[in-house]
Amino acid sequence: MPTPAFIWYELMTTDVKAAEAFYTKVVGWTAKDAGGPNAGYTLLLTPAGGVAGMMPAFEGGPPPVWMGYVAVDDVDARTRKVSELGGSVHKPPQDIPEVGRFSVVADPQGAVFMLLQPTGEGTTPRGGPQEPGYFGWRELTAADSEAALDFYVELFGWTTLEPFDMAPMGKYRLFAAGGPEPHGGMMTKPADIPRPFWSYYVQVDSIEAAKGRVESAGGQVINGPLEVPTGQWILQAVDPQGAMFCLTGPK
């Protein structure tokens, strides 16, 4: 297996049907029930295949949130390594029928992510770098981005790339996962953000058009659109159920 990378994304929400209507309008995904032993789990698809899923939030669990899965060759060993490196395990490894074995973990600063050991070929979709509907960027807002990057490099073998200087916000630290192209970035959070978290950027055809779709579908844009050093435009928003999500694309 190549170097671990984010391969699947999942929305836990309080209203799956309402979220389905929102994201199919905003992003252009189609939705269908997973069926079989995973009936009740909603798949979100591009014309080339599935890229994400949705499920009901657990009673008493976290508020609506997008999560990301990193593919690994041995989820049990990698979960143990998270603990050895100072992280925590929220859900120990367990099986998902016909999909794989997964765990829910957090880095030493508290940012939560998932590990997935896939069992089938259909669990690792990848799109082109500018292909609408695919997740084109992953971003960690950390308590200490330098220490966070060290953790992930040790855990996954990610490589560091030349950072961007975002003075006065500090450095934006890029990382790659098994290739020369950046897989995502990390930055140190401002003091008013309460805790570290991962966010995931979905590619769209036009950031301005997508902003209009977010607002007309009942979402709220909280930041952007703004241009980033790569030349792409981004925005951050909240869906009608309260989950933060991010979009990226040309203007």
N, C-alpha and C positions, 0 to 999 in steps of 0.2 A: 504494500500500500504506500502511496506517496505521503509526503509530509502532511500531517493533519490540517484540515481547513474547514471552515464553515460550509456546510452543504445543505442544511435544511433550516427552516424558520417556522415558528409556531406562535399563533395568537391564542392566548387564554382570555376569554371574554365572558361577560355576563349575558350577552344576547347574540348567539351565533348567527341567527337569521338576519338580524339588523346589521351585524358586521359584514356578513356576506354581501348584502345589498350595497353597503358603503364601498367596500374595496373592489367589487366588480365594476362599479361606476368609476371610481377614482383611478384605479390602476389598469383596468381592462381584463383582469383575470376572469376565468370561468370557474365555477364551483361545482363539486359533486361529492356525494357521500363516498367514503372509502370502501364501504361494503365489507362483506366477509366477517372475519373475527374483529375487525376494527370499525364496524358499522357505527354511525353516529359521529365519526370523525370526518370533518369536512376538508377536502383537498382543494387547494387553489392552484389553477393550472394556466400555463401559457399554451400557445398552439403546439409547442414542442414537448410539453409534459408538465408534471407537477413541480412546484417550487416551494410550497409552503402548505401549512394546514391550520385549522382552527378547531378548538374544543371548548366546552364550557369551563369556566373558572371553578375551582374547587370551593365548596362552602367553607367560609372562614379562611380562605387562602389569600394570596396577594390580589390587589386590584388588577383590572385588565392590563395585560402586558405582552409585548412581543419578546420571544426567546429565540436563541440560536443554538444549533447543534453542530459540534465539531466532530468530524468523522475520525475514528481511531481504529487501530487493528485489534486492540485488546482493552475493552472498556473497564474490566475489573482491575487490571494492572495500572491503567492510566488514572483511575479513580483513587487508587491507593497513593499514587504519586502526587496527586493534588494535595492530599493530607500531609504527605512527607514534606512538601514544599511550603506548608503553612496555610493552605487553603482549607475549605470545609466541605463536607458532603451533606447535601440537603435530602437527597434520595439515593440510597445505594443502588447498585446495578440490578436491573430487572429486565425481563424480556417483553418485547412488543411482538405479538404474533405476526409472522410473515414480513416483518420489517427489520428487526434487529434487537440489540441489547443496549440499554441506555442508562445513564445516571444524571442526576442534577447536582451540580457542584458550584462552588464559589471560589474566587481567588482570595488571597490573603487580605485584600482591602474590601471584600464583600460583594464584588460584582458577580452576579449569577450567570451561568451558562450551562449547557448540556453537552454530554459526551454520547456519541452514538457509534456502535459497532454494527454496520449494516450487514444484512444477510442476503440482500437481493441486488440485482443490477439497477433497478429502478429507483434507488434511494439516493443517488448522487447526481442530481441534475445540475448542469452548468450551461450558462448562456454566454453569448458574446459580450465583450466589454461595454457595448452601448445598446444592448438588446432590451427593449421595453419589457417589463414584467419580471425580470430577473433582479436579484439582489446584487448590486454592483459595488457596495462598500460596507465595511463593518467598522464601528467606532467605539472605543472604550473611553468613557469619561471617568478618570481614575482619581484617587486621592493623591497618588504620586505616580505619574506616568512612567518615570524612569524605572522605579522599582517594579511596577506592574509589567512593563515590557520584559524585564529580566525574568520574571516568573513564567511568562508565556514562552519565552525562548527556551527556558529549561524544560518546561512541560511538553512542548510540542516540536521543538526544533525550528521554530520560526526564525527568520533572519531579519536583522534590522537594516533599514535603508536610511539615506540621508534625511534628517528631519527638516521641517519647515520652521522658521523662526516666526512666531506669532506675537512678538513683543507688543504690549506688555503682558500677554497671556502665557508667555513661555514657549516651549518647543512642542510642535505637533510631530509625534514620533510615528513614522511609517514602518510597517512590517510586511514581509512577504511570506508566503506559505508554499514552499516547494518550487518556486519559479522566480523569474526576475521581476515580474509585475507586482506592485503593491496589492496586498489583500485587504488592508485597512490601516487605521491610524489610532493613536492614543494621545490623549491630552490630559493635563491636570485640571481638575474641576475648579471653578470659582468657589469661593467660600459659601455663597448662598445656595449652592446645590447640596442637598443633604447627604447623598450617598453615591458611591460609584455605580455605574451601570453601563451595559452594552446597548448600542442602538444599531439599527440595520437600515440601509438605504435602498429603496426599490427604484429601479431605473424607469423613467417615463419618457414619452416622446417629446414633451415640451413642459418645462417647469412652470411657465405662466399659465398654460392651459390646465395643468394639473392643479395648480392653486385654485383656479376657478371651480374645478370639479370638487375639490375638498370642501370649499365653502358652500357650494350649492347642495352638497350631500349632507350637510349638517356637521362637518368637522370644523376645527379651529386651527388656523395657522398661527404658531407661536414664535416662529423665527424664519425670516427669509421672505422671498427668495434672495439669496446672496451668492456671489461668485467665489469659488475657492481656487487655490493656486493651480489646480489641475486644468482649469478652464471650464469645468462643469459648474452648474448652478445647483444649489440645494435648498431645501426647506425642511423645517421640522414642524410637526402638527400633532394634534390630538384627535382621535376618532370620536364619534358620538358616545361611545361607552367609556371613554377616558384613557384609552391606550395611546401612548406616544408612538408615532411612527415617523419615518423620514423618507424623502424622495430626492432623487438626483436626476439631472438631465440637461439637455441644452436649453438655452433661452429662446 
